[in-house]
Amino acid sequence: MQPFSYAKVFSEETAIATIDQDKTAAFIAGGTDLLGLMKDGVQVANTLIDINSLPLADIEFKTHGIRIGAICRLSDVAFNSQVQKCYPVISQALLQSASPQLRNMATVGGNLLQRVRCGYFRDPVFPCNKRTPGRGCAAIIGYNRMHAIFGASEHCIAVHPSDLAVVLTALDAIICVQGVEKTRRISIHDFYLLPGETPQTETLLQPGELIVAIEIPDFAYQSHYLKVRDRASYEFALVSVAIALETEQNIIKSARIAFGGVAPKPWRAWEVEEFIQGKAINTATFTAAAELAIKQAKPQTHNEFKIELVKRALIRGLSTSCGV
């Protein structure tokens, strides 16, 4: 690990001004991802700006939703009684993330900005367009069992690792960002970018901008988060699905569905949502929805099994959400 300086700040303005003056600096709160990247030589930061003293750790319930501060610890959000009551899908996703020790340190903002877990990205020995644009993607010709079946490009096939981001995508969350001159409210659907020809650019976040909060609209849905992984804990998703449904008299009135572990960003299943709206709650509806969900899938050499996992995860998630 290269040497770095450390600065503790006590206001958003100071934090942003400090990083604006030093383009090699980085914000740090929990540090559960950043420090690993620095140790591996994947990311360099000459100065770490500690934002743990900023007033961004509140969970506020408002008339039309909830606002979660960016430096709230994952465990605090997961075990918040109001979150468990009103947004159980958030708690479910967080409690399936990382380990208890990491959840006690990791923050909401940091979790949304964690980098991909592609082994080729995390090891500087291998070429990676995300790490060094133009060098190529080792995963395309390498072992790509964990990689994308949706939304990838010839330049990158890594998947986004966050469980929380999948749920927030299903819930139409807004990312609140503070910069030097302005505050922005960005839909999570726009916040994450597909790799295309520029896989090194993962979000709309500009240099020096700081995530300050996540806003989630109020909803009265039956929700569920299902995560399929190689082991029961401390493991990233092979496939996951976040589901929020509104039902009435055995009919699905509306649906919000997002997949994780299958694309470079949380993958919203817009066509599936439209298809099942107004449909009866039964096995035939769920099966047809599952077939539609994998229609655009383009598997890699070692991950064709994810197609069947997507189908089964969706059927099981819909069944659980509907209580059938």
Secondary structure as UniProt FT lines:
FT   STRAND          5..8
FT   HELIX           12..21
FT   TURN            23..24
FT   STRAND          25..28
FT   TURN            32..33
FT   HELIX           34..39
FT   TURN            40..41
FT   STRAND          47..50
FT   TURN            52..53
FT   STRAND          59..62
FT   TURN            63..64
FT   STRAND          65..69
FT   TURN            70..71
FT   HELIX           74..78
FT   HELIX           81..86
FT   HELIX           88..95
FT   HELIX           100..105
FT   HELIX           108..112
FT   HELIX           119..122
FT   TURN            124..125
FT   TURN            129..131
FT   TURN            133..134
FT   HELIX           138..141
FT   TURN            145..146
FT   TURN            154..155
FT   HELIX           163..170
FT   TURN            171..172
FT   STRAND          174..178
FT   STRAND          183..187
FT   HELIX           188..191
FT   TURN            196..197
FT   TURN            199..200
FT   TURN            207..208
FT   STRAND          210..217
FT   STRAND          222..228
FT   STRAND          239..248
FT   TURN            249..250
FT   STRAND          251..260
FT   STRAND          267..268
FT   HELIX           270..276
FT   TURN            277..278
FT   HELIX           283..293
FT   TURN            294..296
FT   TURN            301..302
FT   HELIX           305..322
//
